[in-house]
Amino acid sequence: MRKNMNILDLFAGCGGFSLGFKNAGFKIKTLIEIDKWACDTLRRNFKNSEVIEADVKKVIKNKSLKSKLSKYDMIIGGPPCQGYSLCRRGKGEPGDPRNKLVYTFFEYVKYLKPKAFIIENVANLYNAKNKKGELVREVLEDETKKIGYNFYIKILNASEFGVPQNRKRVFIIGSLKKLNDPFPKETHAINGKINLFENLKKTPF
């Protein structure tokens, strides 16, 4: 089934998100990225995919570029997140124009109507507020439901899935079909569920 599911990757960067889906058996049909060097990397690593080197905001508004889009089962992407990141002067900035790019993502969802979509972003998006003081996640949930999708959100930590770094990211899933707990179960943990170091106490060094 996965091989028949076509993926559109927005804000594709060098293709890390798409690589994960490709390795999981999905077909990466189209990637959109504005950076030339990143696009060179995408063309090299995704030889059977179409790479559109353009501004994501302009593709959805330009007739000739928009015509390159076709039918997709899923849209994935990580809209630029600097405005939500806590790394910038210690706090996210509600007024940062890059924060609006997540709404550009929704323009594609409304136009293409995929079966599902996944957004990946910095963990602070979960508690971030917009200039009106509203929680961004609640605004996105309202937007998701307004266009007919079920909404799911969760913070996942890469270290709990075997990656040797404490990297927390928020994932938003929108699905036309109601899903029962769509997020993966942790495979590695320290406090609770799975303790990788439990047996080390018995190991002589």
C-alpha positions as CSV (number, residue, x, y, z in Angstrom):
1,M,0.0,0.0,0.0
2,R,2.7,2.5,0.9
3,K,4.4,2.1,-2.5
4,N,1.2,3.4,-4.1
5,M,1.0,6.5,-1.8
6,N,2.4,9.6,-3.4
7,I,4.1,12.2,-1.2
8,L,4.5,15.9,-1.7
9,D,7.3,17.5,0.5
10,L,7.0,21.2,1.2
11,F,10.0,23.2,2.5
12,A,12.0,20.0,1.6
13,G,15.5,21.3,2.6
14,C,18.1,18.6,1.8
15,G,15.4,15.9,2.0
16,G,15.7,14.4,5.5
17,F,12.0,14.2,6.1
18,S,11.4,12.6,2.6
19,L,14.3,10.2,3.2
20,G,12.5,8.8,6.2
21,F,9.3,8.3,4.2
22,K,11.2,6.8,1.3
23,N,12.9,4.3,3.6
24,A,9.5,3.4,5.0
25,G,8.3,2.5,1.6
26,F,6.5,5.6,0.4
27,K,6.9,7.2,-3.1
28,I,8.3,10.7,-3.0
29,K,6.6,12.2,-6.0
30,T,7.4,16.0,-5.7
31,L,9.7,18.1,-3.5
32,I,9.5,21.9,-3.3
33,E,12.5,23.9,-2.0
34,I,13.7,27.4,-2.6
35,D,17.5,26.9,-1.9
36,K,19.5,26.1,-5.1
37,W,22.1,24.0,-3.3
38,A,19.5,22.0,-1.4
39,C,17.7,21.4,-4.7
40,D,21.0,20.0,-6.2
41,T,21.1,17.6,-3.3
42,L,17.5,16.6,-3.7
43,R,18.0,15.9,-7.5
44,R,21.0,13.7,-6.7
45,N,19.3,11.8,-3.9
46,F,15.7,11.5,-5.3
47,K,16.4,10.8,-9.0
48,N,12.9,9.5,-9.6
49,S,11.1,12.5,-8.0
50,E,10.3,15.9,-9.4
51,V,12.1,18.8,-7.7
52,I,10.5,22.2,-8.0
53,E,13.1,24.9,-7.2
54,A,10.9,27.8,-6.1
55,D,9.4,29.7,-3.2
56,V,6.6,27.5,-1.7
57,K,4.4,30.7,-1.3
58,K,4.7,31.5,-5.0
59,V,4.1,28.0,-6.3
60,I,0.6,27.8,-4.9
61,K,-0.2,31.2,-6.4
62,N,1.5,30.9,-9.8
63,K,-0.6,29.1,-12.5
64,S,2.3,27.6,-14.4
65,L,4.0,26.3,-11.3
66,K,0.7,25.2,-9.7
67,S,0.0,23.1,-12.8
68,K,3.0,20.9,-12.0
69,L,1.2,19.7,-8.8
70,S,-0.9,16.6,-9.2
71,K,-2.6,14.1,-7.0
72,Y,-0.9,13.3,-3.7
73,D,-2.0,10.9,-0.9
74,M,0.0,12.8,1.7
75,I,1.7,16.2,2.2
76,I,4.6,16.5,4.6
77,G,6.8,19.4,5.5
78,G,8.7,21.4,8.1
79,P,7.9,25.1,7.6
80,P,10.8,27.3,8.7
81,C,10.5,27.5,12.4
82,Q,12.9,30.3,13.6
83,G,10.1,32.4,14.9
84,Y,9.0,29.7,17.3
85,S,12.5,28.5,18.4
86,L,13.6,29.2,21.9
87,C,17.2,29.4,20.6
88,R,16.7,33.0,19.5
89,R,17.3,35.4,22.3
90,G,15.8,32.9,24.7
91,K,12.2,33.0,23.5
92,G,10.0,32.6,20.4
93,E,8.9,35.7,18.6
94,P,5.1,35.7,17.8
95,G,5.6,38.5,15.2
96,D,8.3,36.7,13.1
97,P,6.9,36.6,9.5
98,R,8.3,33.0,9.1
99,N,5.7,31.8,11.5
100,K,3.0,32.4,8.8
101,L,4.6,29.8,6.6
102,V,2.7,27.1,8.5
103,Y,-0.5,28.6,7.1
104,T,1.0,28.4,3.6
105,F,1.2,24.7,4.2
106,F,-2.5,24.7,4.9
107,E,-3.2,26.4,1.5
108,Y,-1.7,23.3,-0.2
109,V,-3.8,21.0,1.9
110,K,-7.0,22.9,1.1
111,Y,-6.1,22.9,-2.6
112,L,-4.8,19.3,-3.0
113,K,-7.0,17.6,-0.4
114,P,-4.6,14.7,0.4
115,K,-5.7,11.8,2.6
116,A,-3.4,13.1,5.3
117,F,-0.6,15.6,6.1
118,I,2.2,15.8,8.6
119,I,3.9,18.9,9.9
120,E,7.2,18.8,11.8
121,N,8.4,21.8,13.8
122,V,10.3,22.9,16.9
123,A,8.8,21.7,20.2
124,N,8.1,25.3,21.4
125,L,5.3,25.4,18.7
126,Y,3.2,23.4,21.2
127,N,3.1,26.2,23.7
128,A,3.7,29.2,21.4
129,K,1.2,32.0,21.1
130,N,0.4,34.3,18.2
131,K,0.3,38.1,18.4
132,K,-3.3,37.8,19.6
133,G,-2.2,35.7,22.5
134,E,-3.9,32.6,21.2
135,L,-2.1,29.2,21.4
136,V,-0.8,28.4,18.0
137,R,-1.7,24.7,18.3
138,E,-5.3,25.6,19.0
139,V,-5.5,27.9,16.0
140,L,-4.0,25.1,13.9
141,E,-6.4,22.6,15.3
142,D,-9.4,24.9,14.4
143,E,-8.0,25.4,10.9
144,T,-7.4,21.6,10.5
145,K,-11.0,20.7,11.5
146,K,-12.4,23.6,9.4
147,I,-11.1,21.9,6.3
148,G,-12.4,18.5,7.2
149,Y,-9.4,16.8,8.8
150,N,-9.0,15.1,12.2
151,F,-6.2,16.8,14.3
152,Y,-3.4,15.1,16.3
153,I,-0.4,16.7,17.9
154,K,2.5,15.4,20.0
155,I,6.0,16.2,21.0
156,L,8.5,13.4,20.2
157,N,12.1,13.2,21.5
158,A,14.6,11.6,19.1
159,S,16.5,10.1,22.0
160,E,13.5,7.9,22.7
161,F,13.7,6.3,19.3
162,G,17.4,5.4,19.3
163,V,18.9,8.7,18.0
164,P,21.9,9.8,20.3
165,Q,20.7,13.3,20.8
166,N,18.1,15.0,23.0
167,R,16.1,16.5,20.2
168,K,12.4,17.3,20.8
169,R,10.2,18.1,17.9
170,V,6.4,18.6,17.6
171,F,4.5,16.6,15.0
172,I,1.0,17.5,13.8
173,I,-1.0,14.9,11.9
174,G,-4.1,15.8,9.9
175,S,-6.2,12.9,8.5
176,L,-9.5,12.6,6.7
177,K,-9.9,9.2,8.4
178,K,-10.2,9.2,12.2
179,L,-7.1,7.6,13.6
180,N,-6.5,5.7,16.9
181,D,-3.3,7.0,18.4
182,P,-1.3,7.6,15.2
183,F,2.0,8.3,16.9
184,P,4.8,5.7,17.2
185,K,5.6,4.1,20.5
186,E,9.0,4.9,22.1
187,T,11.6,2.3,21.5
188,H,14.2,3.8,23.9
189,A,13.7,5.5,27.2
190,I,15.4,6.2,30.5
191,N,12.7,7.4,32.9
192,G,10.0,4.8,32.7
193,K,9.1,2.4,29.9
194,I,12.4,1.1,28.5
195,N,15.7,1.6,30.5
196,L,18.6,0.9,28.2
197,F,21.1,1.2,31.1
198,E,19.4,-1.3,33.5
199,N,21.8,-4.1,32.8
200,L,24.9,-1.9,33.0
201,K,24.9,-2.3,36.8
202,K,25.8,-6.0,36.3
203,T,28.4,-5.3,33.7
204,P,32.1,-5.2,35.0
205,F,34.2,-2.4,33.5
